[in-house]
Amino acid sequence: MFGAGPGPAASGRGIGAFDVGDLWNTIVSFISENPLALALVKSVLIAVVLLIYVAYVILADRKIWAAVQLRRGPNVVGPWGLWQSFADFIKFALKEPVIPDTANKSVFLFAPLLMATLAVAAWAVVPVSSGGWVVADINVGILYIFALSSLGVYGVIMGGWASNSKYPFLSALRSAAQMVSYEVSIGFVIITVLLCAGSLNLTDIVNAQDTKYGVFGWYWLRLLPMFVIFFVSALAETNRPPFDLVEAESELVAGFMIEYSATPYVLFMLAEYVAIVTMCALLTILFCGGWLPLFNFAPFTWIPGVVWFLLKVSFFFFLFAMVKAFVPRYRYDQLMRLGWKVFLPISLVMVIVVAAVLEFWPSAALAN
């Protein structure tokens, strides 16, 4: 009689635990069996991780810029200023957006949303590690990213035109010309990588660089001129110094973002830094082996592939930040000359050379 007292409570806890576990198993099985649900979960995870990473990328950019100027940089919000980006986001989100009376309000508000959406959507096909660490492993992933990065400039053009102001409009014109100048070179660079890898799939491109030579078997060495051209063109494509003519403070104040404030301004900034991280990821995948370790032996193989990927992306962003700190801004005519008279001929010749080498020496693409 006395020993039967705790039975129902214990039984209730068991039933409750079983119900929770059964519900969890049902959810997991539904997601694993439903491709659409699995893609949705992956998309949410990628977006959340990407936005958190971008928040710290912005902080790192400010810290590096401050260190070059012998300052401390943001150091008030949180330990060592680690929460500064989140505090800035909350501050901007709580402010009231100011829309000029003469602006086209619908286009004015749609432009930053379009730019941010396209920037984040590009990460749907970016593999961060082997074993399915990608939302959609499509066979034309590189073309997908190339298309979305090209469409992103329309956000700048729409924002500059809809502001109905001289400085934003001039910035939009510069943005269009700058995109046309460097998209062509980037396209030729991608063609040379595709010739070597034999695939448009980003995972296949990384696997094609998995050789016994480790870091020396990646495409950055075999396609060194194209690697340099892609890096510099990525700076121009993302409006980073020394090619920040779209937002040149000394000429256009803040460029196409002059009339923007509050949340729309944050969306533009978010899109800009997501595009920068995307270009760093492309540099990592196309030329530096993606998630592959530096060498195929311990202790390098002990580090997970996703960690290698993040380290390489962070390294390229550090290079982006250092270029901003040390290289002065180009004039507009210098920007155009570099794109059309230097990068375009070199990249075109390299496409022909790589195609000829692969035709007469096919094993050069493998280098196993």
VOGU-3710 file (C-alpha; in Angstrom, 3 decimals, decimal comma):
1> mfgagpgpaa> 0,000/0,000/0,000  2,637/2,494/1,038  4,972/1,510/-1,816  2,328/2,185/-4,476  2,172/5,949/-3,747  4,946/7,261/-6,049  3,813/5,023/-8,923  1,438/7,394/-10,761  3,828/10,336/-10,538  6,673/8,270/-11,867
11> sgrgigafdv> 4,376/6,858/-14,537  3,266/10,376/-15,471  6,849/11,531/-15,879  7,565/8,537/-18,075  4,563/9,214/-20,292  5,496/12,896/-20,542  9,081/12,099/-21,462  7,864/9,563/-24,010  5,498/12,117/-25,545  8,231/14,726/-25,918
21> gdlwntivsf> 10,642/12,223/-27,384  7,989/10,875/-29,725  7,130/14,399/-30,877  10,802/15,171/-31,499  11,283/11,960/-33,475  8,188/12,757/-35,528  9,492/16,222/-36,367  12,942/14,911/-37,288  11,521/12,150/-39,473  9,152/14,595/-41,196
31> isenplalal> 11,996/17,007/-41,960  14,322/14,259/-43,177  11,637/12,747/-45,428  10,326/16,047/-46,796  12,881/17,789/-49,066  11,025/21,104/-48,889  10,991/21,117/-45,080  14,668/20,128/-44,985  15,559/22,955/-47,377  13,555/25,406/-45,250
41> vksvliavvl> 15,356/24,371/-42,052  18,732/24,598/-43,783  17,839/28,035/-45,163  16,911/29,365/-41,726  20,088/27,970/-40,159  22,301/29,363/-42,927  20,613/32,780/-42,714  20,939/32,995/-38,919  24,576/31,883/-38,868  25,403/34,161/-41,805
51> liyvayvila> 23,847/37,233/-40,183  25,641/36,576/-36,884  28,920/36,104/-38,752  28,332/39,330/-40,710  27,675/41,195/-37,454  31,135/40,232/-36,216  32,655/40,875/-39,640  31,415/44,470/-39,386  32,926/44,706/-35,907  36,220/43,250/-37,169
61> drkiwaavql> 36,279/45,755/-40,022  35,874/48,628/-37,570  38,476/47,159/-35,203  41,050/46,718/-37,977  40,410/50,233/-39,272  40,818/51,574/-35,716  44,051/49,636/-35,150  45,556/51,104/-38,315  44,699/54,571/-37,001  46,094/53,707/-33,543
71> rrgpnvvgpw> 42,637/53,720/-31,941  40,812/51,127/-29,870  37,632/51,080/-31,890  34,255/49,983/-30,448  34,874/48,749/-26,896  31,879/49,849/-24,805  28,994/47,471/-25,548  29,918/44,092/-24,088  33,414/42,760/-23,365  35,856/44,204/-25,910
81> glwqsfadfi> 32,852/45,634/-27,751  31,593/42,214/-28,886  27,924/43,295/-28,844  28,478/46,580/-30,678  26,972/45,443/-33,996  23,823/44,145/-32,291  23,461/47,397/-30,347  23,814/49,381/-33,565  21,159/47,241/-35,235  18,712/47,802/-32,372
91> kfalkepvip> 19,445/51,525/-32,448  18,742/51,796/-36,184  15,673/49,538/-35,985  14,071/51,747/-33,321  14,540/54,923/-35,330  11,900/56,339/-37,638  12,810/56,102/-41,341  12,838/59,484/-43,051  11,613/59,469/-46,658  12,181/62,591/-48,800
101> dtanksvflf> 8,990/64,266/-50,005  10,105/64,148/-53,636  11,195/60,494/-53,531  9,384/57,615/-55,185  8,408/56,007/-51,900  7,625/52,484/-53,097  10,861/52,110/-55,083  12,782/53,945/-52,348  11,760/51,343/-49,745  11,923/48,348/-52,087
111> apllmatlav> 15,555/48,954/-53,159  17,291/48,022/-49,852  14,973/45,034/-49,373  15,804/43,746/-52,858  19,537/44,184/-52,358  19,559/42,429/-48,968  17,374/39,558/-50,199  19,568/38,866/-53,228  22,737/39,012/-51,124  21,460/36,455/-48,598
121> aawavvpvss> 19,842/34,242/-51,272  23,224/33,697/-52,924  24,256/31,551/-49,956  21,667/28,910/-50,823  24,214/27,153/-53,055  27,423/27,827/-51,110  28,796/24,572/-49,622  30,597/25,214/-46,330  31,776/21,625/-45,862  31,462/18,149/-47,334
131> ggwvvadinv> 28,573/15,864/-46,478  25,604/18,013/-47,493  26,456/21,279/-45,720  24,574/23,249/-48,378  20,931/24,213/-48,895  20,794/23,354/-52,616  23,692/21,495/-54,214  22,708/22,391/-57,786  24,858/21,719/-60,835  24,939/25,382/-61,887
141> gilyifalss> 25,748/26,880/-58,494  28,437/29,235/-59,767  26,074/30,643/-62,421  23,408/31,141/-59,748  25,753/33,218/-57,585  27,057/35,107/-60,620  23,492/35,996/-61,640  22,411/37,153/-58,173  25,551/39,235/-57,676  24,860/40,924/-61,008
151> lgvygvimgg> 21,251/41,648/-60,050  22,333/43,213/-56,757  23,407/46,380/-58,541  19,769/47,076/-59,376  19,185/47,817/-55,706  21,809/50,561/-55,901  20,367/51,929/-59,156  16,804/51,898/-57,834  17,809/53,514/-54,547  19,826/56,221/-56,285
161> wasnskypfl> 17,073/57,009/-58,778  14,163/56,856/-56,305  15,879/59,286/-53,905  15,358/62,078/-56,470  18,641/63,703/-55,459  21,755/64,508/-57,456  24,382/62,694/-55,390  22,500/59,368/-55,158  21,731/59,499/-58,886  25,387/60,053/-59,796
171> salrsaaqmv> 26,308/57,196/-57,481  23,823/54,923/-59,262  25,371/55,767/-62,638  28,836/54,988/-61,310  27,612/51,715/-59,882  26,206/50,577/-63,226  29,416/51,429/-65,085  31,592/49,795/-62,432  29,547/46,596/-62,490  29,743/46,284/-66,280
181> syevsigfvi> 33,499/46,895/-66,214  34,373/44,145/-63,742  31,626/41,557/-64,284  33,219/40,654/-67,617  36,615/39,964/-66,042  35,042/37,931/-63,241  33,184/35,896/-65,841  36,394/35,035/-67,690  38,090/34,099/-64,414  35,240/31,733/-63,581
191> itvllcagsl> 35,521/30,177/-67,057  39,171/29,243/-66,448  38,257/27,567/-63,153  35,416/25,690/-64,832  37,764/24,479/-67,558  40,094/23,016/-64,925  37,364/21,541/-62,709  35,073/20,363/-65,500  31,925/21,276/-63,567  29,682/24,206/-62,619
201> nltdivnaqd> 28,932/22,599/-59,261  30,741/24,310/-56,382  31,227/21,045/-54,482  32,819/19,452/-57,548  35,128/22,460/-57,930  36,374/21,976/-54,363  36,783/18,217/-54,829  38,796/18,829/-58,010  41,392/20,635/-55,862  41,762/17,709/-53,442
211> tkygvfgwyw> 45,230/16,511/-54,454  48,206/14,992/-52,680  49,980/18,362/-52,843  47,571/20,032/-50,426  47,666/23,820/-50,547  50,049/23,740/-53,525  47,535/21,758/-55,564  44,787/24,357/-55,266  43,925/26,625/-58,179  45,410/29,763/-56,610
221> lrllpmfvif> 48,856/28,573/-57,722  47,978/27,071/-61,102  45,795/30,076/-61,987  47,718/32,751/-60,097  47,042/35,650/-62,539  43,325/34,854/-62,491  43,386/34,608/-58,699  44,789/38,143/-58,463  42,321/39,458/-61,049  39,394/37,876/-59,217
231> fvsalaetnr> 40,509/39,324/-55,876  40,840/42,863/-57,248  37,618/42,546/-59,251  35,838/41,354/-56,100  36,900/44,587/-54,407  35,384/46,560/-57,279  32,255/44,397/-57,414  31,525/44,987/-53,721  32,407/48,708/-53,820  35,277/48,251/-51,396
241> ppfdlveaes> 38,284/50,593/-51,297  40,151/51,474/-53,418  37,101/51,144/-55,700  34,496/52,700/-53,398  33,620/55,374/-55,953  29,934/54,579/-55,497  30,125/55,855/-51,902  33,083/58,234/-52,206  32,718/60,526/-49,182  34,879/63,296/-50,611
251> elvagfmiey> 32,852/63,403/-53,844  29,355/62,029/-53,217  29,115/62,268/-49,390  27,486/58,832/-48,859  26,562/57,975/-52,420  23,248/56,260/-53,024  22,601/55,961/-49,259  22,515/59,704/-48,556  18,737/59,868/-48,118  18,428/56,572/-46,248
261> satpyvlfml> 18,137/56,123/-42,489  16,944/53,639/-39,874  16,097/50,106/-41,073  16,502/50,730/-44,844  20,036/51,979/-44,193  20,807/48,849/-42,152  19,537/46,661/-44,998  21,904/48,366/-47,440  24,839/47,933/-45,064  23,872/44,322/-44,408
271> aeyvaivtmc> 23,667/43,600/-48,142  27,064/45,185/-48,712  28,828/43,075/-46,087  27,000/39,870/-47,044  28,175/40,446/-50,625  31,732/40,895/-49,338  31,547/37,629/-47,383  30,106/35,934/-50,485  33,076/37,078/-52,563  35,440/35,822/-49,849
281> alltilfcgg> 33,616/32,479/-49,959  33,980/32,347/-53,754  37,698/33,041/-53,460  37,894/30,205/-50,951  35,926/27,746/-53,094  37,314/28,589/-56,527  40,985/29,019/-55,648  41,743/27,858/-52,105  40,185/24,441/-51,737  37,021/25,385/-49,872
291> wlplfnfapf> 36,859/23,235/-46,739  39,963/21,192/-47,593  42,833/21,268/-45,050  46,177/22,797/-45,936  47,740/19,334/-46,118  46,208/15,857/-46,154  47,858/14,591/-42,991  47,546/15,081/-39,242  47,175/17,419/-37,431  45,608/19,367/-40,336
301> twipgvvwfl> 43,023/16,649/-40,991  41,871/16,783/-37,363  40,242/20,179/-37,919  36,653/19,961/-39,285  36,077/21,165/-42,829  33,632/23,890/-41,801  36,321/25,382/-39,540  38,804/25,457/-42,431  36,169/27,153/-44,578  35,487/29,851/-41,971
311> lkvsfffflf> 39,211/30,421/-41,409  39,841/30,931/-45,128  36,843/33,246/-45,545  37,964/35,272/-42,521  41,497/35,485/-43,929  40,241/36,911/-47,210  38,072/39,412/-45,367  41,149/40,470/-43,409  42,869/41,128/-46,750  39,841/43,174/-47,851
321> amvkafvpry> 40,095/45,230/-44,657  43,842/45,789/-45,028  43,415/46,973/-48,623  40,881/49,492/-47,324  43,387/50,699/-44,748  46,427/51,126/-46,998  45,400/51,676/-50,630  44,152/55,142/-51,691  41,000/55,484/-53,770  41,284/55,269/-57,549
331> rydqlmrlgw> 40,001/58,013/-59,788  37,024/57,121/-61,951  39,082/57,057/-65,150  41,687/54,832/-63,470  38,940/52,441/-62,409  37,629/52,157/-65,969  41,111/51,825/-67,462  42,072/49,024/-65,086  38,936/47,064/-65,879  38,874/47,435/-69,672
341> kvflpislvm> 42,528/47,847/-70,656  44,266/45,595/-68,116  42,010/42,949/-66,588  39,852/42,205/-69,629  42,761/41,480/-72,053  44,694/39,455/-69,457  41,677/37,369/-68,477  40,748/36,741/-72,118  44,287/35,615/-72,967  44,347/33,372/-69,886
351> vivvaavlef> 41,127/31,667/-70,986  42,745/30,854/-74,332  45,986/29,685/-72,683  44,212/27,466/-70,141  41,998/25,951/-72,838  45,039/25,232/-75,028  47,007/23,675/-72,164  44,086/21,438/-71,202  43,612/20,408/-74,828  47,207/19,303/-75,331
361> wpsaalan> 47,997/18,350/-71,708  44,760/17,121/-70,062  46,529/15,857/-66,936  47,357/19,468/-65,996  43,791/19,910/-64,754  44,108/17,014/-62,332  47,651/17,337/-60,954  47,091/14,406/-58,618
//
